[in-house]
Amino acid sequence: ITAEALSDTRFRDQRSVVIHRIGPVLCAPLVSHETVRGVLYLARKSGAPPFRSEDLELIAAIGMQAGIALENAIIHERQRGSLLQMVRALVSVMEMRDPETKGHSERVAAYSLAVARQMGVADAEAHRIQLAALLHDVGKIALRSAPASADGGSGVRIPSEHILMGERLLEKAPAMAEFKGGVTYHHERMDGSGFPRGTLGDAIPLAGRIVMLTNWYDNLT
């Protein structure tokens, strides 16, 4: 805390202090587990009323809370990155069994993330939809052989066994259960003509509707 940075010998020769005519300054570290994550910095123009000791106590407390929040955000981002790597590893195993599908899941995931963002879906939910899209064909891992394609009218129709297998696989991993929408509904249709359950319209969750669309688009193109 300093009452007047322009006259404080520690700061008065700093270019930014002079240019912006900085007067009272208050700084507090953003700390978590004794690690400084950043600095909370408040300043007033020269000649403004100085900050008080009570202001410093308040900002120090906010800095501690903000430091913890930053730490939690960093941990969450690392966990999300680890989960994405694990999902991509599963997808690569699936593609080894069915080389013709190489790159399909990654493209569907990229399209799904773009669609979700264009729709204004919250960032966390958009990334869940991305992972659901990456996993939409994960059930193929459990099939005894790569599924034979069958003409479905205007694209490739894949037997529904891989959907049921995918559901079972995700049920065995509770942390991945939230991605079932992309697996369960990616061959359904809004008019109820899809499979395996013929789910109709808005009964299909948002993730399922997006992956349904992007999966069909990639198959067609």
Salt bridges, closest charged atoms under 4 A:
ASP8 OD2 - ARG10 NH2 2.92
GLU54 OE2 - ARG52 NH1 3.73
ASP55 OD1 - ARG52 NH2 3.68
GLU71 OE1 - ARG37 NH2 2.25
GLU77 OE1 - ARG80 NH2 2.97
ASP98 OD2 - LYS140 NZ 3.91
GLU106 OE2 - ARG88 NE 2.82
ASP123 OD2 - ARG80 NH1 3.85
ASP123 OD1 - HIS127 NE2 3.46
GLU125 OE1 - ARG128 NE 2.93
ASP137 OD2 - HIS104 NE2 3.79
ASP137 OD2 - HIS136 NE2 3.15
ASP137 OD2 - LYS140 NZ 3.46
ASP137 OD1 - HIS162 NE2 3.12
ASP137 OD1 - HIS186 NE2 3.32
GLU167 OE2 - ARG197 NH1 2.95
GLU171 OE2 - LYS180 NZ 3.17
GLU178 OE1 - ARG128 NE 3.81
ASP202 OD1 - ARG209 NH1 3.66
ASP218 OD2 - HIS104 ND1 2.55
ASP218 OD1 - ARG107 NE 2.70
